[in-house]
């Protein structure tokens, strides 16, 4: 589920990708370390795929939207605190130029 507060940023990104059809976007999903590792891998994939589907629905070329998912393998914060776990539950997007 994409949070409501993410829609304006995603809409802006989709509009940019429509204007720049030669750009690729790497979409990488992540989770915290709560739960099973395999479950977290699936969850991170679903997060990435949800963003890809949303951007595609807004006109971005889905062939240029690349999905990766890492589960709990690449934390950016401490998983021992709720604040840290919240930061680790994320989708990162990187524009790739050719």
Backbone torsions as a table, in degrees:
resi	resn	phi	psi	omega
1	UNK	NA	129.1	177.8
2	UNK	-89.4	130.8	-179.8
3	UNK	-68.9	144.4	-179.1
4	UNK	-54.0	-37.8	-177.3
5	UNK	-69.4	-12.7	178.5
6	UNK	-85.0	-19.9	-175.1
7	UNK	-59.0	-45.2	-179.8
8	UNK	-59.2	-42.7	179.5
9	UNK	-66.7	-41.2	179.3
10	UNK	-67.5	-37.1	176.7
11	UNK	-62.9	-42.2	178.4
12	UNK	-64.2	-42.4	178.5
13	UNK	-64.5	-43.2	179.2
14	UNK	-60.8	-43.5	179.2
15	UNK	-61.7	-39.1	178.2
16	UNK	-65.6	-42.5	179.8
17	UNK	-66.0	-31.8	175.6
18	UNK	-67.0	-39.7	179.6
19	UNK	-72.2	-26.8	-177.8
20	UNK	-119.7	69.9	-173.4
21	UNK	-65.7	-13.7	178.8
22	UNK	-81.4	-14.1	-180.0
23	UNK	-77.1	148.1	170.7
24	UNK	-109.8	153.7	178.0
25	UNK	-125.7	123.1	174.4
26	UNK	-90.9	123.4	-179.1
27	UNK	-113.8	116.6	-175.4
28	UNK	-119.9	121.8	-180.0
29	UNK	-95.9	146.5	-178.1
30	UNK	-140.6	160.0	174.9
31	UNK	-136.6	173.6	169.3
32	UNK	-83.8	-170.0	-176.7
33	UNK	-102.0	15.0	178.3
34	UNK	-80.3	131.1	-179.6
35	UNK	95.9	-176.1	-179.1
36	UNK	-74.9	146.5	-179.5
37	UNK	-60.2	-41.2	-179.8
38	UNK	-66.7	-38.9	177.4
39	UNK	-64.1	-41.2	178.9
40	UNK	-65.9	-34.1	177.5
41	UNK	-64.9	-43.7	178.2
42	UNK	-63.6	-43.0	179.9
43	UNK	-61.8	-42.8	-179.8
44	UNK	-66.6	-34.4	176.2
45	UNK	-65.6	-44.3	179.8
46	UNK	-62.8	-37.9	177.1
47	UNK	-61.0	-48.2	-179.8
48	UNK	-63.1	-44.6	-178.5
49	UNK	-65.3	-34.7	178.2
50	UNK	-64.5	-41.4	178.4
51	UNK	-67.1	-42.5	177.9
52	UNK	-59.2	-46.4	-179.4
53	UNK	-62.1	-41.9	-179.6
54	UNK	-63.5	-48.7	-179.2
55	UNK	-63.0	-38.7	178.0
56	UNK	-64.2	-41.7	177.6
57	UNK	-61.8	-27.7	180.0
58	UNK	-89.2	6.5	173.4
59	UNK	108.8	-6.5	178.0
60	UNK	-69.9	142.7	179.9
61	UNK	-69.7	111.5	-175.6
62	UNK	-64.5	-21.1	177.2
63	UNK	-69.7	-17.8	-178.6
64	UNK	-105.3	7.6	176.9
65	UNK	-104.0	110.0	-175.1
66	UNK	-100.7	129.3	-176.4
67	UNK	-107.6	132.5	171.0
68	UNK	-131.5	157.3	178.4
69	UNK	-149.5	140.1	-170.8
70	UNK	-124.6	-4.2	-177.2
71	UNK	58.5	-128.8	-177.0
72	UNK	-97.3	10.3	-172.2
73	UNK	-72.9	-22.4	-174.7
74	UNK	-128.6	67.0	179.4
75	UNK	-69.3	149.4	175.0
76	UNK	-109.8	-4.3	-178.9
77	UNK	-146.3	172.0	-177.4
78	UNK	-73.0	121.8	178.4
79	UNK	-76.5	-0.6	179.7
80	UNK	-83.7	-7.9	178.7
81	UNK	-123.4	153.2	177.7
82	UNK	-61.6	-40.5	178.7
83	UNK	-60.6	-44.0	179.1
84	UNK	-65.5	-43.1	178.5
85	UNK	-62.0	-39.6	178.6
86	UNK	-60.9	-41.3	179.1
87	UNK	-66.0	-30.6	-178.5
88	UNK	-78.1	-19.0	176.5
89	UNK	-86.2	95.7	-170.4
90	UNK	-156.9	166.3	169.2
91	UNK	-125.6	125.4	178.2
92	UNK	-104.8	141.1	179.5
93	UNK	-125.8	134.9	-178.8
94	UNK	-131.6	122.8	176.0
95	UNK	-76.0	133.9	178.5
96	UNK	-114.8	124.6	179.3
97	UNK	-97.1	145.9	178.6
98	UNK	-105.7	NA	NA
